[in-house]
Structures are given as structure tokens and as C-alpha cells.
Amino acid sequence: MQVGICNQYESVRKQSVRICQPLEVEDYLVQPMPDASPPKWHLAHVTWFFETFVLKPFLPGYQPFSIAYEVIFNSYYNGVGEQHPRAKRGLLSRPTVADIFDYRAYVDRHMESLLVGKISPEVSFRTTLGLHHEQQHQELLFTDLKYNLGHNPLSPMYQQGKPVPDVQPQTLNFQEFSGGIYQIGVNAGDGFAFDNESPCHDVLIRDFCLSNRLVTNAEFIEFMEDGGYQRPELWLADAWALQRSEEKHYAPLYWQQRQSEYFVYTLAGLAPVNPLEPVCHVSGYEADAFARWKGARLPTEMEWEVAANSQEQTGVFVEDGFFHPLAADTGELSGMFGNLWEWTQSSYSPYPGFKSFQGQLGEYNGKFMANQLVLRGGSCVTPRSHIRPSYRNFFYPADRWQFTGIRLANDV
């Protein structure tokens, strides 16, 4: 019996249920947009992962809970079989929420029976991967739920907000880093990491500097009021095409303007925009345009990791219960972990010598290495144990519903 992995399994699985405790049954069913998913789908999909990749191949005599679930809750694993269309997940009233919790309990019982015995390194690896996978979906529970509630005219609360520390953000300045040959990424055996974080390899970086904190709401309002959204010279071609379409934006996601005042939807309801807090829910295109307006640029992911390796892994994470970014406190380079995912200018592509996970798990990350940008650092809804300097998140540059922010960079 591996006590450590049993305890981790129980802790992570309970956290998913805990996130859903404030929800009404109606909240479990809504798919607010094609890229998001209903909470009940998230709860079932992470369970399907353990059933498909751990129990079926490694627990003798295991019988799946429902053959139909093998299709309904398969996300994108073509090697496993067919999937229900992603954009239509919210159209399924059945299975019910109660059925999903029965499914979770069924798989948990069988996982516990497997983990109490002597397990192979492969079972240990797949279970650990499944737990990190569930932590990813815990973050998606918050982001997708916020998109649902944040587009509801009632602006309903997920839960009451916590008192926010009274912090005055630092003056924006830049910290310099020397160029040279650095190692980034991880190697097998260095502890758990996703396949896209490896292998460790050398990169040549020139002298650069990073801003000591994230861009604030007040600074982004200056960009807006200077006509930032209407100035084509600030925007990449694809971004400007969106700005000229029906999908054009005039402010970060969840912002509303009432007369001369800006309000923002948070998981604690609608509130006036706090000028001291980091601007949140901006796309990679918006981040790039702001950086250009500021006479700066976004960091590369290599620069970000080099800087982060010298920082303590402290910040605002999901365990802190704010579910919203906080103003930076003192320090030369604050908030690189937690608070908000930070856009980089780096395309999401394989490292030299990249090898995906073996077998069906090879579809986990590798096949998405096209047309996306890398984000680093984690957010206020990321589990603290889930993040590390080498962690590579990735989204399309137009995406805004994640907890994303802006850290500036520049050449020295």
C-alpha cells in the first residue's frame, strides 16, 4: 500500500466536490459557450480518466460503470474511441447530477481497492497524472462557472467574498537579468511533470528585464482611454481583424461601464473595478497590444522561467479562497506564481527532443502544439501543489475566460 498516493487521491477528489458545494443543481447543467463545459461534465470526465487509463487496464475483473459514459465523457482521446461533441455537452440533461456522483463513488471505491495493494510504477504514474489532470479541471470548474454566472443578468454570487488586504501596489519598474546559456524544462526523474515540460535543454537568452509586478486595472484603463482598442498600429493582424468583427472588444472580459465608472463581475458578484488590482481576463492579443502601447513587449517563456527560478513559489492560489487576483505586495519581483496566468509571446511548441506520453496518453498535450501561446505561473484558482516554474499552460491568443494577466518585458 502506498499511503502517500492514497492520501493524495482522496484529497484531490474531495476538493472537486468541495468546489461544487455552493452550486444549485441548475448550475451543474449549463454550458455557457462551446469552449466551456458544464460542472457535471468536468466531475464525470476526470472520473472517466481514472476508469479508462487506470482501472480498465490494471484492475482485474473491473466492469465499467456505464458503457455509454465511455463516449459521453471522453474529451478528445481519438485513440480511445468516439466522443460526444464538445459544443453539445450542455444539451444532455441525463445522466443526472446524482448519477454523476454515483459514478464518482463507484470509481473511487475501485481505485481505493487498487491502490491499497502493491502497485506498479505504471499505475503510480497514471494515478499521479490523473490527479494533476483533475486539478486542471478544478481550475476549469471555476473559469467555466464564472463564464456562466458572469453572463447572467442577475450577476449571481458563487460565494461571499473574503476581505481583501489593503495593499498599495509597487511603482512599475523593471528588474534586469543577465543573458547567457540557461537550462529550462525538466528531465524524467525530477518529480512529476507533464510531457510538454521536458526534456531539460539549453537556451541562449540575451539580457532582458521583467516588470516587477503585473499590469493594474488603472494602467489598463489608461490604455483604453487613449483609444487603445481603436488603434490598428498596436494590434497584430489577426487581432485587428477580430477588432473589426462582431467579436470586437472595448474592455477586459466581465467589465461593464456605467456612466463614468467601471464595474467587474467577480465570483463574489458585481463590484466596482479596483484600480490597484491586476487587470484580469485579457486575451493574448490584448496583452500584446497593451505592451506595444507601453513601449514594451511580452516576455518569452524562456525569460519567464529563468526569472521564476530565482523566486519563491508564493502567491495567491485557490487555497486562499479569494478566487480573484490581489494587488501586489512589496518585493522586487512579486507575484510570478499564483494570482494570474501570465501571457508570453512564445508559441506553444515542442522542446528539442520532446517525447509525448506513451500509448493513448500520448494525446494528452502533444497534439495541441499549434496556433497557441504559452502562459506561465498559475492563478488565483490554481491549486498550490499543482504549479512549478517549468509548468507550461497554453491557450489560443483570443481566449479571455481564463484568469489571465500581463507582465511586461523589455530588452536591456
C-alpha atoms as one frame of an Amber mdcrd trajectory, in Angstrom:
protein
   0.000   0.000   0.000   1.314   3.459  -0.946  -0.114   5.694   1.760   1.080
   8.877   0.059  -0.718   8.311  -3.222  -3.862   7.097  -1.433  -3.971  10.290
   0.605  -3.333  12.421  -2.468  -6.098  10.655  -4.335  -8.602  11.207  -1.554
  -7.600  14.863  -1.098  -7.824  15.817  -4.776 -11.111  14.003  -5.336 -12.711
  15.664  -2.319 -11.562  19.087  -3.482 -13.526  18.754  -6.744 -16.686  18.049
  -4.767 -15.916  20.896  -2.356 -15.669  23.384  -5.253 -19.205  22.415  -6.284
 -20.789  22.702  -2.836 -22.057  26.298  -3.339 -23.836  25.309  -6.573 -27.526
  24.728  -7.122 -28.462  21.729  -9.224 -29.274  24.018 -12.184 -25.713  25.332
 -12.159 -24.332  21.864 -12.885 -26.069  21.688 -16.268 -25.179  24.912 -18.071
 -22.616  25.064 -20.859 -22.073  28.814 -21.279 -20.089  28.613 -24.538 -18.619
  25.887 -26.775 -15.145  26.110 -25.201 -16.501  25.699 -21.666 -18.224  22.699
 -20.113 -20.947  22.119 -17.509 -19.694  21.344 -13.990 -21.253  17.882 -14.067
 -19.273  17.073 -17.224 -15.997  18.074 -15.528 -16.822  15.901 -12.497 -17.581
  12.941 -14.738 -14.726  13.382 -17.213 -11.975  13.287 -14.578 -13.630  10.118
 -13.249 -13.699   8.658 -16.756  -9.946   9.324 -16.918  -9.221   7.095 -13.912
 -11.635   4.453 -15.150 -10.222   4.417 -18.692  -6.494   4.697 -18.066  -6.077
   3.034 -14.665  -8.934   0.726 -13.695  -9.774  -0.927 -17.007  -6.179  -1.916
 -17.858  -4.889  -2.643 -14.338  -7.727  -3.847 -12.059  -8.582  -7.457 -12.950
 -12.285  -8.040 -13.468 -13.212  -4.355 -13.428 -16.598  -3.625 -15.015 -17.220
  -0.079 -16.277 -19.993   1.841 -14.543 -21.732   2.544 -17.866 -20.668   1.721
 -21.408 -22.398   4.907 -22.628 -20.165   7.032 -20.373 -17.156   5.854 -22.343
 -18.371   8.085 -25.203 -20.163  10.880 -23.329 -17.209  11.731 -21.075 -14.305
  11.132 -23.455 -12.878  14.591 -24.148 -10.538  14.300 -27.145  -8.860  10.883
 -26.984  -9.390   9.597 -30.508  -7.293   6.536 -29.736  -9.807   5.521 -27.060
 -12.927   5.915 -29.161 -15.733   8.255 -30.149 -16.702  11.376 -28.213 -19.890
  13.320 -27.715 -19.456  16.705 -29.493 -17.795  19.198 -27.181 -20.143  22.049
 -28.035 -23.174  19.885 -27.157 -22.171  18.751 -23.670 -24.654  21.150 -22.129
 -27.576  19.670 -24.077 -27.552  16.442 -22.045 -29.961  16.538 -19.110 -29.111
  12.896 -18.432 -27.143  11.398 -16.791 -28.323  13.401 -13.808 -26.102  15.121
 -11.276 -26.964  12.340  -8.829 -25.859   9.768 -11.424 -22.527  11.552 -11.768
 -21.878  11.470  -8.030 -22.763   7.747  -8.035 -20.248   7.305 -10.858 -17.556
   9.097  -8.880 -18.252   6.970  -5.793 -18.135   3.767  -7.847 -14.772   4.618
  -9.422 -13.363   5.860  -6.098 -14.179   2.530  -4.407 -12.398   0.603  -7.119
  -9.432   2.973  -7.171  -9.052   2.565  -3.429  -9.120  -1.217  -3.765  -6.390
  -0.974  -6.404  -4.191   1.483  -4.509  -4.249  -0.348  -1.162  -2.319  -3.205
  -2.707   1.138  -3.273  -4.211   1.039  -1.170  -7.352   3.372  -0.993 -10.302
   5.308   2.120 -11.295   2.960   2.485 -14.272  -0.146   2.506 -12.049   1.545
   5.028  -9.774   2.421   7.257 -12.722  -1.043   7.088 -14.282  -2.751   7.785
 -10.977  -0.494  10.769 -10.351  -1.157  12.029 -13.872  -4.876  11.610 -13.251
  -4.658  13.688 -10.085  -2.853  16.521 -11.867  -5.400  16.207 -14.645  -8.209
  16.582 -12.114  -6.506  19.654 -10.656  -6.521  21.172 -14.137 -10.256  20.568
 -14.302 -10.741  22.038 -10.852  -9.414  25.274 -12.297 -11.727  24.875 -15.280
 -14.656  24.421 -12.905 -14.021  27.954 -11.670 -13.394  29.511 -15.078 -16.351
  27.864 -16.809 -18.694  28.512 -13.903 -17.613  32.165 -13.821 -18.380  32.490
 -17.527 -21.874  31.150 -16.845 -22.629  33.320 -13.805 -20.806  36.337 -15.223
 -23.108  36.414 -18.253 -26.253  36.067 -16.168 -28.145  39.394 -15.849 -28.599
  38.676 -12.131 -24.790  38.661 -11.569 -25.192  35.872  -9.002 -22.505  35.147
  -6.426 -20.633  31.864  -6.272 -19.889  32.698  -2.649 -19.327  35.683  -0.402
 -16.030  37.449  -0.986 -13.263  37.473   1.610 -11.890  40.738   3.000  -9.102
  41.913   0.695  -5.764  43.023   2.195  -5.198  46.762   1.973  -2.093  46.816
  -0.217  -0.666  49.649  -2.273   0.949  48.198  -5.407   4.555  48.962  -6.134
   5.566  51.537  -8.691   6.003  49.766 -12.002   9.690  49.252 -12.744  11.880
  46.649 -14.384  14.357  44.173 -12.961  17.293  43.242 -15.179  18.525  39.710
 -15.844  21.808  38.811 -17.482  21.799  36.899 -20.701  23.643  33.662 -21.251
  23.043  29.967 -21.734  20.409  28.659 -19.322  18.723  25.312 -18.775  14.945
  25.255 -18.802  12.462  22.414 -18.567  12.713  19.198 -16.573  14.036  15.696
 -17.055  12.395  12.397 -16.214  13.023  11.505 -12.600  12.944  15.120 -11.374
   9.446  14.639  -9.925   6.110  14.756 -11.694   5.838  16.980 -14.737   3.741
  16.888 -17.882   5.406  15.657 -21.051   5.411  19.153 -22.581   7.801  20.377
 -19.841  10.615  18.099 -20.944  13.350  17.483 -21.704  15.632  19.903 -19.893
  17.626  21.743 -22.538  19.911  24.718 -23.076  18.624  28.035 -24.381  20.514
  31.193 -25.298  18.943  34.306 -23.799  20.083  37.888 -24.251  19.979  40.464
 -21.460  16.369  41.240 -20.601  14.207  42.801 -17.933  10.808  41.962 -16.445
   8.335  44.261 -14.758   8.274  43.873 -11.002   4.513  43.287 -10.962   1.506
  42.654 -13.168  -0.247  45.451 -15.043  -3.036  47.003 -12.946  -6.608  47.931
 -13.822  -5.708  51.613 -13.571  -2.918  51.203 -16.121  -5.182  49.268 -18.464
  -7.862  51.957 -18.200  -5.241  54.459 -19.381  -4.727  52.251 -22.442  -8.493
  52.116 -23.046  -8.957  55.867 -22.628  -6.063  56.548 -25.007  -8.021  54.744
 -27.710  -6.010  51.527 -27.373  -8.803  49.331 -28.724  -9.244  51.567 -31.791
  -5.591  51.963 -32.842  -4.608  49.464 -35.552  -0.876  50.125 -35.144  -0.991
  48.422 -31.719  -2.600  45.179 -32.828  -1.404  42.043 -34.581  -3.138  41.417
 -37.902  -5.351  38.576 -36.648  -6.207  40.584 -33.547  -7.177  43.656 -35.559
  -9.374  41.513 -37.791 -11.252  40.423 -34.664 -11.490  44.042 -33.528 -13.214
  44.863 -36.805 -15.653  41.937 -36.497 -18.660  41.260 -34.305 -16.220  39.845
 -31.733 -14.524  43.202 -31.097 -13.832  44.226 -27.513 -13.714  47.528 -25.671
 -12.628  46.324 -22.231 -11.494  43.151 -20.433 -13.996  40.339 -20.082 -16.600
  40.837 -17.310 -16.217  44.634 -17.301 -19.249  46.905 -17.560 -19.274  50.685
 -17.848 -21.996  52.590 -16.062 -21.726  56.278 -16.856 -18.094  57.083 -15.967
 -17.470  54.143 -13.646 -16.297  50.638 -14.479 -17.695  47.557 -12.768 -16.494
  43.968 -12.991 -18.136  40.637 -12.322 -16.282  38.507  -9.788 -17.267  35.197
  -8.217 -18.451  37.311  -5.278 -20.783  39.285  -7.563 -20.595  42.621  -9.349
 -18.208  45.200  -7.872 -16.518  48.467  -8.871 -13.224  47.891 -10.661 -10.409
  48.219  -8.130  -7.710  50.285  -9.881  -4.965  48.714  -7.732  -5.666  45.096
  -8.692  -4.028  43.354 -11.666  -6.097  43.521 -14.830  -7.653  40.098 -15.394
  -9.362  38.170 -18.203  -7.475  39.756 -21.082  -6.549  37.859 -24.220  -3.062
  37.344 -25.551  -3.958  39.838 -28.262  -4.969  42.459 -25.670  -1.825  41.758
 -23.642   0.353  42.203 -26.727  -1.417  45.429 -27.752  -1.059  46.886 -24.257
   2.644  46.006 -24.157   3.159  47.681 -27.530   1.285  50.780 -26.307   3.540
  50.850 -23.240   6.700  50.665 -25.352   7.455  47.181 -24.073   6.723  43.586
 -25.070   5.578  40.311 -23.555   8.272  38.015 -22.147   9.304  34.827 -23.855
   8.539  31.716 -21.863  12.290  31.084 -21.533  12.829  34.517 -19.994   9.899
  33.943 -17.656  11.249  30.586 -16.423  14.774  31.938 -15.925  13.385  34.754
 -13.767  10.951  32.473 -11.906  13.671  30.005 -10.938  15.116  32.682  -8.637
  11.783  33.446  -6.948   9.938  31.867  -4.052   6.831  29.991  -5.127   4.456
  32.177  -3.146   1.320  33.912  -4.317  -2.467  33.816  -4.305  -3.762  30.316
  -5.028  -7.126  28.582  -4.812  -6.481  27.531  -1.213  -6.501  31.215  -0.205
 -10.192  31.418  -1.122 -10.181  34.800  -2.896 -10.849  33.428  -6.399  -9.746
  36.833  -7.651  -6.329  38.464  -8.172  -4.947  40.720  -5.459  -2.742  43.786
  -5.671   0.977  43.010  -5.466   2.707  43.426  -2.130   6.286  44.523  -1.581
   9.235  42.846  -3.262  11.492  43.369  -6.226   9.682  40.858  -8.411   6.352
  39.836  -6.954   3.548  37.508  -7.870   5.177  35.318 -10.502   3.277  32.367
  -9.071  -0.459  32.340  -8.494  -2.695  35.392  -8.910  -2.921  35.307 -12.743
  -1.626  33.228 -15.614   0.868  35.427 -17.455   0.818  35.590 -21.236   4.113
  35.101 -23.032   4.937  35.785 -26.672   6.116  32.183 -27.122   4.296  29.791
 -29.403   3.299  26.525 -27.777   5.646  24.105 -29.488   7.699  21.040 -28.520
  11.048  21.348 -26.798  14.037  19.810 -28.626  13.859  16.075 -28.032  10.224
  16.174 -26.881   8.531  12.814 -26.460   4.867  12.531 -25.599   3.488  10.087
 -23.049   3.342   6.540 -24.378   0.266   4.922 -25.869  -3.166   6.507 -25.702
  -1.899   9.054 -23.175   0.262  10.492 -25.937  -2.743  12.611 -26.929  -2.597
  14.497 -23.623  -0.539  17.523 -24.757   1.443  16.978 -27.918  -1.338  17.218
 -30.465  -2.224  20.737 -29.335   1.167  22.205 -30.221  -0.086  24.550 -32.928
  -1.504  28.083 -33.041  -1.447  28.644 -29.269   0.602  30.760 -26.869   2.286
  29.659 -23.641   1.184  31.075 -20.288   3.143  30.706 -17.076   2.780  30.917
 -13.314  -0.688  29.761 -12.287  -3.615  31.790 -10.996  -5.824  32.519  -8.012
  -7.852  29.379  -8.852  -4.836  27.094  -9.383  -4.034  24.551  -6.644  -0.756
  25.497  -4.957   0.624  21.938  -5.256  -0.064  21.912  -8.984   2.305  24.651
 -10.129   6.098  24.802 -10.696   8.480  27.049 -12.656   8.551  24.711 -15.658
   4.740  24.394 -15.973   3.545  25.312 -19.483  -0.101  26.283 -19.857  -1.402
  27.104 -23.329  -4.372  28.868 -24.856  -5.321  30.462 -28.132  -4.360  34.160
 -28.175  -8.006  35.242 -28.476  -9.068  33.389 -25.291 -10.177  35.557 -22.366
 -12.208  33.412 -19.968  -9.183  32.108 -18.086  -7.651  34.083 -15.213  -5.015
  35.751 -17.386  -2.959  38.905 -16.874   0.002  40.863 -18.204   3.631  41.099
 -17.104   5.793  43.318 -19.281   9.287  42.629 -20.563  11.886  44.528 -22.489
  15.373  44.255 -23.870  18.221  45.767 -21.860
